[in-house]
């Protein structure tokens, strides 16, 4: 736990130094998440739905990428600062259970991000349809997208492409969770390595 908290504290210190030294930090962070969301969008589109990347459908989804990138970056930027707040509170705790409980809130953010992705695609498609002079009901689109998680749970093999697409699109929101998990495994590795080193160290006669 000491190793884990130490690594997390050092990363927080580096972040605070970098943020203080860069006046355009907030703009840069938002642009970074826009790029990440656009990269995930096209990665998911090309690998999961390549048939929708050309023709009239391709032109439509090319336009959809812009609101998707902006709205996705908006959520990721907000969740980033929520994560920083959680990390600060976690580092102030002394209880192991409380510490892990704080960091586990990132899993809640990841779940919320899943529903945000659904809303983003529903709203973005509806917005682009307005520019294309096509009448589409936003409420009907939201209902259809919200039904997709239940369909994926009930029939996962039939919805494998949608599940894959959602996982790729949620990668940016899962970055803090992946960071915490990697630091945890690093701490476990360092702990066992240190113990084995002491165990194998020859004793003085």
N, C-alpha and C positions, 0 to 999 in steps of 0.2 A: 504494500500500500504506500509506503514511503517513497519508493522508486516511482510509482505511478503518479503520485501527487507532485513529486519533484519535477518530472518531465512535463506535466501539464502546466505547472507553475512557470517553468522556463519558457514554454511556448506562449503563455499569456503575457509574460514580460516582453518577449520579442515583438508580439503583436502591438502592445501599448507603445513601445519605442517607435515602431514603424509608423503607427497611426499618428503619433505626435510629430514625426519628422516630415510627414506628407500632408500638405494642405488639401490636396485633391483626393484624399483617401476614399471618401464616400462615393465620389463620382467614379473613381477607378474600380471600387468594389462592385458597384452596380454594373458597370460595363463588363467586368469579368464574368459576372453571373449571366449577363445577356449572352456572351459568347459561349459559355458552358451550356446554357439552355438550347441555343441554336445548334451547337454541335451534337448534343444528345438528340435533338429533334430529327436532324437529318440522318444520324446514325440509326435511330429507331425506324424512320420511314424507309430508308434504303434496304435495311436488313429484314424488316417485318412486313412491309407493304410496298415492295418495289413496283407493283402494278399501278400504284397511285402516284408515282413520281414522274409521269410523263402524260402528254395529251392535255385535255381540258382539266382532268383531275389534278395533274401536276401543276398547272397554272394556279388552280385554286389553293392547293396546299403550299405553294410557294408564297402566296400572300398571307396565308394563315401563320407562317413562321414568325412574322413580325409581332403581332399581339402576343403570341405564345412566348417569344423570347422576353418581351418587356414584362408581362405579367408574371412569368416564372421567375425572372430576376427580382421582381418586387417582393415576392414571397421569400426567396432565398436570402435577400439582403435583410429582411426583417427577422427571419429565423436565425441568421448569423449573429445578430446583436442579442437576441434572446439566449442563444447558446453561450455567448460571452458572459452574460449576466449569470446564467446557471453555473458556469465554470467558476466564476468569482465566489459565488455562494458555496459551492462544493469545496473549494480550497480552504474555506474558513471553518469547515466542520471538522470535528474530531472523531465522530462515530463512523465506523466503516459502513454501517448500514445506511446512515444518512448520506454519506458521500456517494455511494453507489445509487441511492435513490435519486439524488439530484441529477446525476449523469444519465440515468435511465429516462429522464424526461425527453431526451433526444429521440427516443423511440416514438414518443407521442407526437413529436414534430414530424417524424417520418410518416406516421399514419395520416396526420392532417395534410401532409404534402400530397398524399395519394388522391384525396378528395379535391385538393386544390388543382391538381393536374386535370382531373375530370372537368371541373368547372372552367378552367382555362381553355380547354379544347372546345367545350360547348359554346362558351362566349365568343371565342376567337372565330370559330366557324360562322356563328350567327352574325358577327360584325362584318366579316368579309362578304357574306351573302347580301347584307344591306348595301355595300358598295357595288355589288353586282346586280342590284335591283331585283333580288329574288326574295320573296316573302317567306320567312321561316319563323316558326314560333320558338322563342327562347325557352319557354317553360317546357315545351315538348322535348327540346334538345336536352335540357337539364335532366328531365325524367329518364330519357333514354340512356344518357351517360351514367347516371347514378345507378341504373339497373345493371350496368356492366360488372361491377364487383361481385354481385350476387350470382350472376351468370357464370363468372369465372370460378367461384367457389363450388357451384353446383355441377358445372361441366368443365373442369379445368383442361381436359384434353382437347375440347372443341374451341377453347378460347386461349390456346397457348400463345398465339401471336399477340393478342391483346395484353396478356399478362407480361409477356416479354417487353412489349412497347411501354407499358406502365413502369416497369422496373428501370428501363433505360432513362425514361423521362424523369424519374424520381431520384436519379443518381446524385444530382447537385444538392438536393435536400438531405441526402444520406451521408454527405461528406463528414459532418461533425461526428456522427455515430461511428463511422468507419475509423475516424481518427482515435476516438476513445477506445475502441476495440483493439486497434493496433498498439496503442500505448499500454493497454492492459496485458496483452500477450508479450510485449517487450519486457514489462516489469516481471512477469512470471518467468520468462527466459533468463533474465539477469539474476533473479533470485535463486533459481536452481543452479545456474552456472556458478554463482558465488558460493553456494553451499557445497557443491561438488569440489570447488577449488580448495575450500577449507578441509574437506574430507580427505582429499588426495594429497594435501600438503604434508611432507615428511616431518615427523616430530623430532625435536632435538633430544639426543641421548643424555 
